[in-house]
Amino acid sequence: MQFAKVIGTVVCTRKDEKLEGRKLLLVQPVNIKYEPSGNPLVAVDAVQAGTGELVLLCSGSSARQTKLTESRPCDAVIMAIVDTVERDGTVTFDKSQGS
């Protein structure tokens, strides 16, 4: 799993039938300081995430372990929306505070 920020949506009018009805989002992986790290990628949204949210991203064969992505052609899935992150006793991210 890794942190990522949702930076946009991806709309495909034609796609594999196993992806029909699945929401695709553009996500930017981020490091522990919540700064961009690596290239953006497309992920299936399993939790109704929105633009600007910090999420947990799962990739590779593990991405096909959610109910929404099981047995589907998927290499990345958003499987959680982050509410808070605590590191060494300090809250480093709090969704309710906008940070």
FENPE-V692967 format. One record per residue. N is the residue number from 1. RES is the residue in three letters. PHI is phi in whole degrees, -180 to 180 (999 if undefined). PSI is psi in radians with two decimals (* if undefined). D_LAST is the distance of its C-alpha to the last C-alpha in Angstrom with 1 decimal. Layout:
N & RES & PHI & PSI & D_LAST
N & RES & PHI & PSI & D_LAST
//
This chain:
1 & MET & 999 & 2.64 & 20.4
2 & GLN & -149 & 2.75 & 17.6
3 & PHE & -77 & 2.55 & 14.0
4 & ALA & -152 & 2.74 & 13.9
5 & LYS & -112 & 2.34 & 12.1
6 & VAL & -75 & 2.14 & 14.4
7 & ILE & -116 & -0.03 & 15.7
8 & GLY & 174 & -3.10 & 18.8
9 & THR & -119 & 2.77 & 21.8
10 & VAL & -126 & 2.17 & 25.2
11 & VAL & -113 & 2.23 & 28.3
12 & CYS & -127 & 2.03 & 31.6
13 & THR & -76 & -0.44 & 34.7
14 & ARG & -125 & 2.21 & 36.8
15 & LYS & -156 & 2.93 & 35.6
16 & ASP & -54 & 2.46 & 37.0
17 & GLU & -59 & -0.47 & 38.0
18 & LYS & -73 & -0.21 & 36.0
19 & LEU & -103 & -0.03 & 32.8
20 & GLU & -57 & 2.36 & 33.9
21 & GLY & 79 & 0.04 & 31.5
22 & ARG & -97 & 2.29 & 28.6
23 & LYS & -81 & 2.27 & 25.4
24 & LEU & -110 & 2.30 & 24.4
25 & LEU & -123 & 2.60 & 21.0
26 & LEU & -92 & 2.16 & 20.2
27 & VAL & -125 & 2.56 & 17.5
28 & GLN & -112 & 1.95 & 16.4
29 & PRO & -57 & 2.54 & 16.3
30 & VAL & -130 & 2.74 & 13.8
31 & ASN & -88 & -3.00 & 14.5
32 & ILE & -66 & -0.31 & 13.1
33 & LYS & -95 & 0.13 & 11.0
34 & TYR & 65 & 0.51 & 9.6
35 & GLU & -99 & 2.58 & 12.2
36 & PRO & -52 & 2.43 & 14.9
37 & SER & -144 & 1.93 & 17.8
38 & GLY & 87 & -2.97 & 21.0
39 & ASN & -91 & 2.58 & 22.2
40 & PRO & -63 & 2.73 & 20.7
41 & LEU & -147 & 2.92 & 22.6
42 & VAL & -98 & 2.34 & 23.6
43 & ALA & -133 & 2.56 & 22.8
44 & VAL & -74 & 2.37 & 24.3
45 & ASP & -94 & 1.96 & 21.9
46 & ALA & -99 & -0.02 & 23.1
47 & VAL & -133 & 0.22 & 20.4
48 & GLN & 62 & 0.82 & 19.9
49 & ALA & -73 & 2.83 & 16.5
50 & GLY & -129 & 2.88 & 15.5
51 & THR & -56 & 2.35 & 14.5
52 & GLY & 93 & -0.20 & 10.9
53 & GLU & -81 & 2.57 & 10.2
54 & LEU & -86 & 2.24 & 9.6
55 & VAL & -131 & 2.92 & 13.1
56 & LEU & -102 & 2.28 & 15.8
57 & LEU & -114 & 2.37 & 18.7
58 & CYS & -120 & 2.41 & 22.2
59 & SER & -133 & 3.03 & 25.0
60 & GLY & 75 & -2.73 & 28.7
61 & SER & -63 & -0.45 & 31.1
62 & SER & -65 & -0.38 & 28.5
63 & ALA & -65 & -0.31 & 26.9
64 & ARG & -97 & 0.42 & 30.1
65 & GLN & -101 & -0.03 & 29.6
66 & THR & -89 & 2.81 & 27.9
67 & LYS & -59 & -0.65 & 30.1
68 & LEU & -73 & -0.47 & 29.0
69 & THR & -112 & -0.02 & 29.7
70 & GLU & -56 & 2.24 & 32.7
71 & SER & 60 & 0.56 & 35.5
72 & ARG & -120 & 2.69 & 33.8
73 & PRO & -74 & 1.50 & 33.5
74 & CYS & -139 & 2.32 & 29.9
75 & ASP & -114 & -0.15 & 28.3
76 & ALA & -149 & 2.42 & 24.6
77 & VAL & -140 & 2.44 & 23.0
78 & ILE & -88 & 2.01 & 19.6
79 & MET & -117 & 0.07 & 20.3
80 & ALA & -163 & 2.56 & 17.1
81 & ILE & -104 & 2.22 & 13.8
82 & VAL & -80 & 2.26 & 11.2
83 & ASP & -96 & -0.87 & 10.2
84 & THR & -145 & 2.70 & 9.3
85 & VAL & -132 & 2.25 & 10.3
86 & GLU & -118 & 2.31 & 12.4
87 & ARG & -134 & 2.18 & 14.3
88 & ASP & 53 & 0.70 & 17.3
89 & GLY & 81 & 0.04 & 16.6
90 & THR & -118 & 2.30 & 13.2
91 & VAL & -74 & 2.06 & 10.0
92 & THR & -101 & -0.23 & 7.9
93 & PHE & -149 & 2.33 & 5.4
94 & ASP & -141 & 1.91 & 5.6
95 & LYS & -57 & -0.66 & 6.1
96 & SER & -69 & -0.35 & 7.8
97 & GLN & -97 & -0.05 & 5.5
98 & GLY & 72 & 0.45 & 3.8
99 & SER & -131 & * & 0.0
//
